Amino acid sequence: MAKKSFDTFRLSSSRKTDNATIEREWEKFMSGNSSQLNVRTSMHNSWQRCMEQGVNPLLSKASYNLGIDQIQEHVTSDPLFRIVEPFLKKLKQLTANTGYLVTYSNAAGEMIYYDGEMSLMLKAEDINFSPGSDWSEGRIGTNAIGTALVTGGPIQVFASEHFCQKIHGWTCSAAPIRDPATGKVLGIIDLTGLWTVNDPKTLDAVVEAAKDIEKILCNQLKFERFRLSQYFVELTKSTTLPLAVLDRGGRVIKASQLLYEKGWISPNLRMENNSLIIESFPSRVNWEIEYDNKMWLFECSPYVYGGVAIGSIINVLPPEIAGFKYVPDFHHTPAISSPLKNDEAAERQRVSKQDYLYKSLFDHHPDAIFSYDLQGILLDANPAAERMFGYVTSELRNIKVQDLTLPDYKEQKLRAFAKAANGMQQEYEAAFRHKQGHSLYVSLKSFPIFVENEIVGVYETMRDIAPNHRQIHEDLKSTKEQLEFFFRNTEDAIIVLDANFHVIKTNRSFERIYGWTEQELLGKEIPAIPDHLKRESDEIRKNMFSSRHVIPYETVRQRKDGSLIDVSNFASPLFDSKGKVVAYVLISRDITELKRMGEELIVTGKRLQTLINSLPDLVIFKDDQGRWIEANDFALASFQLKDTDYQGMTDNELAACNEFYRDTYLQCTVSDDWAWEKGSLIRTQEIISSPSGSDAICDVIKVPIYHEDGRRKGLVIIGRDITELKKTEELLRKTEKLAVVGQLAAGIAHEIRNPLTTIKGFLSLLKSQTTDKDSWYLEVMLSEIEQMEWISNQFLTVAKPQTVKFNRNNLEIVIRQVASFLYPLATMHNVQILIESESGDPLIECEENQLKQVFINVVKNAIEAMPQGGQIEIMIKYSTDSISVRIKDHGYGIPQDRIPHLGEPFYSLKEKGTGLGLMICYKIIKEHHGTIQISSEVGRGTTVEIILPLIAL
């Protein structure tokens, strides 16, 4: 028989390569590109669910849902955990020294239990992978526990397959445990380790464990069904009414034939209204069914066995009985004629004898036993309870459940009582007050009292908690094992010296760092001290002996191969019970690389300082109180602080030192407060005055920085002088105004020249028909008309440049010059201009300045279309005889019905636009034998494509 294949991660090459591949796919998904991802389908589906549920992929750790008391309650009270626990311990034995943790989580994904190597458990706490934490998929993203709960099947999640980035360092395999009666997931068994130890067999291990547990649950279900069948037989002896017994999953185990005949039980052994039965279990529920125009009454009640509801009893009242207003308790209505009367008498005699046995058990049990009603009033107590509390039974009667409980334990006691009264067994520890006033610390078990399948009260057993010497021994043994584990596995070298400073023990790290084995040094002094540091070592020994405290110090030591290393040491004496020094412990860490990195960090810091000082921008760092910490040279020069001890001073204090910059400092304070109030990056413009009289306008970005706990840490301020940019903007505005003037001039010239031509023609005709006396008037009129023609020609000169000279130019260079020119404007609007060009030499015949005017106009429109910032993509492509320049933005877009009107005079989509810019662009491109095509989609952006002919080679 073929082995079933589970959802296991299979290595394609190596762990490192596969992890890097998945990491790239994860980054693609997070960036919004989720098509054709090279990941398992189950992982992709899980990622999609996490994204839809709003899980933060940058979560660093799980949240805790359960407290210690809740976890303890689950461990002691949950019958399933008692079944699961041995399998968890077996898994721990199987995975010993493999780098895996064994965990069990409940049906909500909350971890109840974990065990494994101490070092791994400590590491797992970095992500809160410990009991009480919530690992459901909707809270912490894709992980084996949560995803197995969602899918209902076993699964392995490897490294970067986890949805949250901080959990990419782990790999986990989980299998669900299902209730064979209901099919619901009851819990999850999981094996988790670091991603570097990924083993596909771990999934098989948890699946086998889950199967073995489910086999036990199946056998348990078989017994429950057998007991239900027995109870059905017992009921049929005492009643003739129709009835049925169902298991926890709503499956009919036994039923009266009448229920089958009337079709109330389906072929798959489900009662009519089965969903109602399952949803209400283990509560009582009633309903009616109409049959042949008569109403049949159904009542469903739980069947309790051993303190646990294992199924349901359905009692059916036919119409002739259900119609009565007052119906007797029909659960135990005797049959009309019973041949078992003698047997019933014998049964009563047997039950009476059993009562004496139960009474003896109650009276002579060594543990204290109490019985309460559902209101928490004490009904009875056994002699052991009298001895434990010092009261007689008559004194204990009628006290409430919490009366003798110490205040710190009352809430816990009441909570446990309430749960027991609702059918859940409880185990816990608490403290009570003895009659003599001293405290009693006891272990308690609370469980419901059932009579005729109904809870009528609560039993409580108590036992003194005596010192558990075996547990103390086990704890000491565990502590020793943990210390040994630390000694063997720490990265630091540990050397134990006797009172004469001779080596008696070293760990493996000592051999790795220094080169000597323990056997080589036993009974000898440490040979790692260089000759020139012998005196320093003697001084340290004296200090250690006299101070009797831990002494930290840094020094240089010599390895076995003669090389020198920098080390950080901690030396401490060990004392016996009399305070005598019996040994010394030396912990040594190699910090050679750390010191080298520190030196490099200093060099890097100097480089960074040089870089910041070289920037033509203001760079200022302030602390959480607004005090200046550091500023680059440009900032110091701008505020004339080079000879001022500015560090540690606030803006107000600096303003008092230099009145000239007072207003500037005050506006800085206002914008600082705005940045802290907003809690994120702000952008503003501030004016810095200059003694020369030329004020500088600065585009300022302020970024508040916070500690991990949310406290203010500091403020980063970056400012750029945009005075020239502002002048450029003003020039652009003037250019647009000139375009309007030119268009008006063209219109005026056109409208004037037409009537002037007509008048001039008629005057020429009249000239031949006038007398010499009247010819002077005609001459004056013609002279004035010529003056008007000259004026209109001047208008045309403004509107239409006259002679244009075409030259060979590289179009890509022209475009890059335009991008450079518009860079300040784009930066001010938080826009990036990206140019992508095919390789080649795109030469065209053109008038360079006119084309620049076109591209400036188009790119400027694209910038203005994205007030929130974004990217403008300029793509240059070639064909056989032409070149295409596509300028694409991601702005508001243009409605389709308006695109045909673009380029018309005075037609503009801008609030204050004239519509002349595009008109001029169309005119220039047409003169260059090219075309302009505009496509757009509202909300997605606009693409302008300009096609120009190439020079034939």
DADA-V444274 format. One line per field, one symbol per residue. phi: phi as a letter, one per 40 degrees, with the letter a starting at -180 (. if undefined). burial: b if it has 9 or more other ideal C-beta (glycine too) atoms within 8 Angstrom, else e. Layout:
# DADA-V444274
phi: ???
burial: ???
This chain:
# DADA-V444274
phi: .ccccccbcbccabdcccccccdcccccccchcbcfccbcdcccccdccccccgccccdcacccbbccccccccccbcccccccddccccccccbdgbgbbbbbbcccgccbaaaicdccccccccbfcadgcbbcccbbgdaccccccccgbcabbbfcccccccbccbbabbbcbbcccbgcccabcabbacccbdbdcccccccccccccccccccccccdcccccccccccccbabccaabbcccgcccaacddccccgcbcdcgbccgcccccccdbccababbcafgbcbbbbbbcbbbggbcbabbbbbbcdcbccccbbccccbccccbbcbccccccccccccccdccccccccbccccbbbbcccgcccaacdcccccbgbcdccccgccdcccccdcbccccccccccccbgbcbbababbccdchccbbbbbbbaccbbfgbcbabcabbadccdbccccccccccccccccccccbccccbbbbcccgccbabbccccccchcccccbdgbccccccdcbccdcccccccccccfbcbcababbbcccgcbbcbbbbbacbbcccgccbabbbbbbcbdccccccccccccccccccccccccbcbbbbcccgccbaacccccccbfbcbbcccgbccccccccbcccdccccccccccccccccgadbbabbbbcbdcgccbcbcbbbbcbbcccgccbabbbbbbcbdcccccccccccccccccdcccccccccccccccccccccccccdcbcccccccccccccccccccccccccdccccbdccbbcbcaccccdccccccccdccccccfbbbbbbbccibccbcacdcccddccccccccccccbccgibbbbbbbbbcbabbbbbbbbccgbdcccdcccgcdgbacccbcbgccccccdccccccgbbbbbbabcgbhbbbbbbbccccc
burial: eeeeebbbbeeeeebebbbebbbebbebbeeeebeebebeebbbebbbbbeeeebebebeebbbebeeebbbbbbbbeebbebbbebbbbbbeebeeeebbbbbbbeebbbbbbbbbeebbeebbebbbbbbbbbbbebbbbbbbbbbbbbeebbbbbbbbbbbebbbebbbbbbbbbbbbeeebbbbbbbbbbbebbebebbbbbbebbebbbebbbeebeebbebbbebbbebbebbebbbbbbbbbbbbbbbbeebbeeeebeeeebbebbebbbebbeeebeebbeeeeebbbbbbbbbbeebebbbbbbbbbbeebbeeeeeeebbebeeeebeeeeebeeeeeeeeeeeeeeeeebeebeebbbbbebebbbeebbebbbebbeeebeebbeeebbeebbeebbebbbebbebbbebebbbbebbbbbeeeeebebbbbbbbbbeeeebebbbbbbebeeeeeeebeeeeeeeeebeebebeebeebbbbbbeebbbbebbebbbebbebebeebeeeebeebbeebbeebeebbebbbeeeeebeeebbbbbeeeeebbbbbbbbbebeeeeebebbbbbbbbbbeebeeeeeeeeeeeeeeeebbebebbbbbbbeebbbbebbebbbebbbbeebebeebbbbebbeebeebbebbbbbbebbebbbeeeeebeeebbbbeeeeebbbbbbbbbbebeeeeebebbbbbbbbbbebbebbeebeeebeebbbbbebbebbeebbeebeebbeebeebbeebeeeebeebeebbeebeebbebbbebbebbeeeeeeeeebebbebbbbbbeebbbbbbbbebebebeeeeeebbbebbbebbbbbbbbbbbbbbbbbeeebebbbbbebeeebbbbbbbbebebbeeebbeebbeeeeeeeeeebbbbbbbbbebbeebebebebebeeeebbbbbbbbbbeee
